[in-house]
Amino acid sequence: MLLDFAVSPLFIWDAFSASLARDLRVSVPSLSLAFSVGLAAFTAGVLVGGRVADAVAPRRIAVLTGCGVVVGLGTAAVAPSLLVLIVGFGIVLGGATGLGYATAVRVAGTVTAGRGGAMALVVSAYAAGAVVLAPVADRLLAVAGRAGMFASLAVGLGVVVVCAAILLPGTPPPARVAPRGGAAVVRLFRVPVPALWTMFFLGSAPALIAFAHAGQFAGRPQLTVVAVSLINAGNFVGRLIAGPASDRLGHAPVLHATAAALAGSCLALAVAPDNPAVTLTALLVLGTQYGALSVLTPVATAEAVPNEQFGTAYGMVFSGWGIAGLAGPVAAAWLATRTGYPAIAAVLVGVAALSWVAVLWASASVRRVRQHPRPHHLA
């Protein structure tokens, strides 16, 4: 939880982007390139970090993550140009936070009893980090300026990562029983990784689009802050409740419930775009669905693969989230200039329907693996 909390500063970008644009004398759209690079580096960090976490002690990875967080934030504090900011905040911080996130999820995902609850706590800490750090960063920016704000965050989060490293295991995971290298990756495609990837890609795309365009989906510009708050609140609540629910009911029924919530919220946005009560409620439900899916996807992955391959498998599955996060908001912005947001919501209804099909595919695939494990699934 401490590690996931400490690697969340990438997603408080809006708290200081306007000030950075003024300091560096660039436009806000140009500055957003740093965040886009950071998002791509975060995804790559999870993809690579999952594989690393299968073989290296979590404590060592936490130390490396802490170094990346401190260096990335420290570079952002003194960056004289957009290029330096992209390297420090985008590549170094983005990659380090992805590595830390993959490690935290990997440790939670290999818990045997109460896995869903453990996963819920860990990924909720990531969402909570952004909620807590955003106002802190805003206050520090007003009091200490850009350099003081980033330096304070670097020191504070560095201390948190040190505490996380002390608590995390100092020994590497058990040795692999599956083939190493490319053969191990090929073996993973014989389990439900493609189905889980598709489910995560389609199931997360609507909420990721809504995070970037919450005010427009709400129907009125003055409701933007309320819309953003509601979708983030739903995200946090969804993460907390989905894990314990999956421990009690199994992940498959809860996944179907999230698929129904996704379809219902997208349909509401499409049919009642001018009704704030409907749109704001739909955004709250959409955020809850996204938060729940963020827990249930690694839980389902952990059910489908052996512990010693979980990090690698989840890194592959998580790349679906990365593609959705990079392409979805851009595609929605392009389409909005031609059709408007009600039409985008209608498209998202179709995405939700396909997502439910992917849930059926993934659930059936995981069930088959559990009932008929292949030899490399036996520890």
C-alpha positions in Angstrom: 0.0 0.0 0.0 2.8 2.4 0.8 4.6 1.6 -2.4 1.4 2.2 -4.5 0.7 5.4 -2.6 4.2 6.7 -3.4 4.0 6.0 -7.1 0.9 8.1 -7.8 2.2 11.6 -8.6 2.0 11.0 -12.3 -1.8 11.3 -12.0 -1.9 14.7 -10.2 -0.6 16.4 -13.4 -3.5 18.9 -13.6 -2.5 20.2 -10.2 0.6 21.9 -11.6 0.4 21.8 -15.4 -0.7 25.4 -15.8 2.1 26.6 -13.6 4.6 24.5 -15.6 3.4 25.9 -18.9 4.0 29.5 -17.6 7.4 28.7 -16.2 8.6 26.9 -19.4 6.8 29.4 -21.7 5.0 26.7 -23.6 1.3 26.1 -24.3 -0.7 23.7 -22.2 -1.4 21.4 -25.2 2.3 21.3 -26.0 3.1 20.6 -22.3 0.7 17.7 -22.3 3.3 15.8 -24.3 5.2 15.3 -21.1 2.1 13.6 -19.5 1.5 11.5 -22.6 5.1 10.3 -22.5 4.7 9.6 -18.8 1.6 7.5 -19.4 3.4 5.5 -22.1 6.4 5.0 -19.8 4.1 4.0 -17.0 2.6 1.3 -19.2 6.0 0.1 -20.3 7.2 0.1 -16.7 4.3 -2.2 -15.7 5.0 -4.5 -18.7 8.7 -4.8 -17.9 8.3 -4.5 -14.2 5.9 -7.4 -14.0 8.5 -9.7 -15.5 11.3 -8.3 -13.3 9.1 -8.7 -10.2 8.7 -12.4 -10.9 12.5 -12.9 -10.4 13.8 -10.0 -8.1 13.1 -9.3 -4.5 10.3 -6.7 -4.0 12.5 -4.7 -1.6 15.2 -4.2 -4.3 12.6 -3.1 -6.9 11.1 -0.7 -4.3 14.6 0.9 -3.8 15.0 1.3 -7.6 11.5 2.7 -7.8 12.2 5.2 -5.1 15.4 6.4 -6.9 13.3 6.9 -10.1 10.6 8.8 -8.2 13.1 11.1 -6.5 15.2 11.7 -9.7 12.1 12.3 -11.8 10.5 14.8 -9.5 13.8 16.4 -8.8 14.4 16.9 -12.5 10.9 18.4 -12.9 11.8 20.9 -10.1 14.7 22.4 -12.1 13.8 21.5 -15.7 14.7 24.6 -17.9 12.8 23.3 -21.0 10.0 21.0 -22.1 12.5 18.4 -23.4 14.2 18.1 -19.9 10.7 17.8 -18.4 9.7 15.1 -20.8 12.9 13.1 -19.8 12.5 13.7 -16.1 8.8 13.7 -15.4 7.7 11.6 -18.5 10.4 8.9 -18.9 12.1 8.6 -15.5 9.1 9.2 -13.2 6.6 7.4 -15.5 8.8 4.4 -15.9 9.6 4.2 -12.2 6.0 4.5 -11.1 5.0 1.7 -13.5 7.8 -0.5 -12.1 6.5 0.3 -8.5 2.9 -0.3 -9.4 3.7 -3.7 -11.0 5.7 -4.7 -8.0 2.9 -3.8 -5.5 0.2 -5.6 -7.6 2.5 -8.6 -8.0 3.0 -8.9 -4.2 -0.8 -8.5 -3.6 -1.7 -10.9 -6.4 0.3 -13.8 -4.9 -1.6 -13.7 -1.6 -3.4 -17.0 -1.3 -6.1 -16.2 1.3 -8.1 -13.1 0.8 -6.4 -12.2 -2.4 -9.2 -9.9 -3.6 -9.2 -7.9 -0.4 -5.4 -7.5 -0.5 -5.6 -6.4 -4.1 -8.3 -3.9 -3.3 -6.3 -2.3 -0.5 -3.2 -2.0 -2.7 -4.8 -0.6 -5.8 -7.0 1.7 -3.7 -3.9 3.1 -2.1 -2.8 4.2 -5.6 -6.1 6.0 -6.2 -5.9 7.5 -2.7 -2.4 8.8 -3.4 -3.7 11.0 -6.2 -6.6 12.2 -4.1 -4.3 13.2 -1.2 -1.3 14.5 -3.2 -3.3 16.8 -5.5 -4.3 19.4 -2.8 -0.9 19.0 -1.1 0.9 19.8 -4.4 -1.5 22.7 -5.0 -0.7 24.2 -1.6 3.0 23.7 -1.9 3.0 25.3 -5.4 1.4 28.4 -3.9 3.8 28.6 -0.9 7.1 27.3 -2.3 6.8 27.6 -6.1 7.5 25.0 -8.7 11.0 24.0 -7.5 9.9 23.8 -3.8 6.8 21.8 -4.6 8.5 19.1 -6.7 11.5 19.0 -4.2 9.1 18.5 -1.3 7.2 15.8 -3.1 10.5 14.1 -4.0 11.7 14.0 -0.3 8.3 13.0 1.1 7.6 10.3 -1.3 11.2 9.1 -1.1 10.7 8.5 2.6 7.4 6.7 2.0 9.2 4.3 -0.5 12.0 3.7 2.0 9.3 2.6 4.5 7.7 0.4 1.9 11.0 -1.2 1.1 11.6 -2.1 4.8 8.3 -3.8 5.0 8.5 -5.7 1.6 10.1 -9.1 1.3 13.9 -9.0 0.9 14.1 -12.3 -0.8 13.2 -13.1 -4.4 10.1 -15.0 -5.4 10.4 -18.8 -5.7 12.3 -20.0 -8.7 10.2 -20.4 -11.9 8.9 -23.8 -12.8 7.9 -22.7 -16.3 10.4 -22.2 -19.1 12.3 -19.0 -19.1 12.7 -16.4 -21.8 10.5 -16.4 -25.0 9.2 -19.8 -24.3 7.6 -18.7 -21.0 5.9 -15.8 -22.8 4.6 -18.1 -25.5 3.2 -20.5 -22.8 1.3 -17.6 -21.3 -0.7 -17.3 -24.5 -2.1 -20.7 -23.9 -3.9 -19.3 -20.8 -6.5 -16.6 -20.8 -4.0 -13.6 -21.3 -5.5 -12.6 -24.6 -9.0 -12.7 -23.3 -8.1 -10.8 -20.1 -6.2 -8.2 -22.2 -9.3 -7.7 -24.4 -11.5 -7.4 -21.4 -9.2 -4.8 -19.7 -8.8 -2.8 -22.9 -12.5 -2.6 -23.7 -13.7 -2.3 -20.1 -11.4 0.5 -19.1 -11.6 2.6 -22.3 -15.0 4.3 -21.6 -13.9 5.5 -18.1 -10.5 6.6 -19.4 -12.2 8.7 -22.0 -14.6 10.1 -19.4 -11.7 11.1 -17.1 -10.4 13.3 -19.9 -13.8 14.6 -21.0 -15.9 14.5 -17.8 -17.2 18.1 -18.1 -18.4 17.6 -21.6 -20.2 14.3 -20.7 -21.8 16.1 -17.8 -23.5 18.4 -20.3 -22.6 21.7 -18.7 -19.1 23.4 -18.3 -19.9 24.6 -14.8 -20.4 20.9 -13.7 -16.8 19.9 -14.7 -15.4 19.9 -11.1 -18.4 18.0 -9.8 -18.1 15.5 -12.7 -14.4 15.0 -12.1 -14.9 14.5 -8.4 -17.7 12.0 -8.9 -15.8 9.8 -11.3 -12.8 9.8 -9.1 -14.9 9.0 -6.0 -16.5 6.1 -7.9 -13.0 4.9 -8.9 -11.9 4.8 -5.3 -15.1 3.1 -4.0 -15.1 0.6 -6.8 -11.5 -0.5 -5.9 -12.4 -0.9 -2.3 -15.6 -3.0 -2.7 -14.6 -5.2 -5.7 -11.9 -7.2 -3.9 -13.9 -8.3 -0.9 -16.8 -9.0 -3.2 -14.7 -11.3 -5.4 -13.4 -13.1 -2.3 -17.0 -13.9 -1.3 -18.7 -14.5 -4.6 -15.8 -15.3 -7.0 -14.4 -12.8 -9.5 -16.7 -13.9 -12.4 -20.0 -12.8 -11.0 -18.5 -9.5 -9.9 -17.0 -9.0 -13.4 -20.5 -9.5 -14.9 -21.9 -6.9 -12.5 -19.3 -4.4 -13.6 -20.1 -5.2 -17.3 -23.7 -4.4 -16.6 -22.8 -1.2 -14.8 -20.6 -0.2 -17.8 -23.4 -0.8 -20.2 -26.0 1.1 -18.1 -23.8 4.1 -17.5 -22.9 4.5 -21.2 -26.5 4.1 -22.2 -27.5 6.8 -19.7 -24.9 9.2 -21.1 -26.2 8.5 -24.6 -29.9 8.9 -24.1 -30.0 11.7 -21.5 -27.1 14.0 -22.3 -28.9 17.1 -21.2 -30.1 15.8 -17.8 -27.4 16.6 -15.2 -28.8 14.3 -12.6 -28.6 11.4 -15.1 -25.2 12.2 -16.5 -23.5 12.8 -13.1 -25.0 9.6 -11.7 -23.8 7.8 -14.8 -20.2 9.2 -14.3 -20.2 8.0 -10.7 -21.3 4.5 -11.8 -18.7 4.6 -14.6 -15.9 5.5 -12.2 -17.0 2.7 -9.8 -17.0 0.2 -12.7 -13.5 1.3 -13.7 -12.2 1.0 -10.1 -13.7 -2.4 -9.7 -12.3 -3.6 -13.0 -8.8 -2.4 -11.9 -9.0 -4.8 -9.0 -10.8 -7.7 -10.7 -8.4 -7.9 -13.7 -5.3 -8.8 -11.7 -7.4 -11.1 -9.4 -8.6 -13.0 -12.5 -5.1 -13.0 -13.9 -3.8 -14.5 -10.6 -6.4 -17.2 -10.9 -5.2 -18.1 -14.4 -1.5 -18.3 -14.0 1.0 -19.7 -11.4 2.3 -17.3 -8.8 5.8 -17.3 -10.3 4.4 -16.0 -13.6 1.9 -13.6 -12.3 4.0 -10.4 -12.8 4.8 -11.3 -16.4 1.2 -12.1 -17.2 -0.3 -9.1 -15.6 2.2 -6.8 -17.3 1.0 -8.2 -20.6 -2.6 -7.8 -19.7 -2.0 -4.2 -18.4 -0.7 -3.1 -21.8 -4.4 -3.1 -22.9 -5.1 -0.4 -20.3 -2.1 1.6 -21.6 -3.3 1.5 -25.2 -6.9 2.5 -24.2 -5.5 5.3 -22.0 -3.3 6.7 -24.8 -5.7 6.2 -27.8 -9.1 6.6 -26.2 -9.1 10.3 -25.1 -7.4 11.4 -28.3 -9.9 9.5 -30.5 -12.8 10.9 -28.5 -11.5 14.5 -28.9 -11.2 14.0 -32.6 -14.7 12.5 -32.9 -16.3 15.2 -30.7 -15.4 17.9 -33.1 -17.4 16.1 -35.8 -20.3 14.5 -34.0 -20.6 15.8 -30.4 -20.4 13.9 -27.1 -23.8 12.2 -27.2 -22.6 10.4 -30.3 -19.4 9.4 -28.5 -21.6 8.0 -25.7 -23.5 6.0 -28.2 -20.2 4.5 -29.5 -19.3 3.7 -25.9 -22.5 1.7 -25.6 -21.1 -0.5 -28.4 -17.8 -0.7 -26.6 -19.6 -1.8 -23.4 -21.4 -4.5 -25.3 -18.1 -5.8 -26.7 -16.6 -5.6 -23.2 -19.3 -7.8 -21.8 -18.5 -10.4 -24.5 -14.9 -10.2 -23.5 -15.9 -10.8 -19.9 -17.7 -14.0 -21.0 -14.6 -15.0 -22.9 -12.2 -14.3 -20.1 -14.4 -16.0 -17.4 -14.8 -19.1 -19.5 -11.0 -19.2 -20.2 -10.1 -18.8 -16.6 -12.6 -21.5 -15.6 -11.1 -23.9 -18.1 -7.6 -23.3 -16.8 -8.7 -23.9 -13.2 -10.6 -27.1 -14.1 -7.9 -28.5 -16.5 -4.5 -27.1 -15.6 -1.6 -27.7 -17.9 1.6 -29.2 -16.5 3.3 -25.8 -16.3 0.5 -24.5 -14.0 1.4 -27.0 -11.3 3.8 -25.6 -8.7 
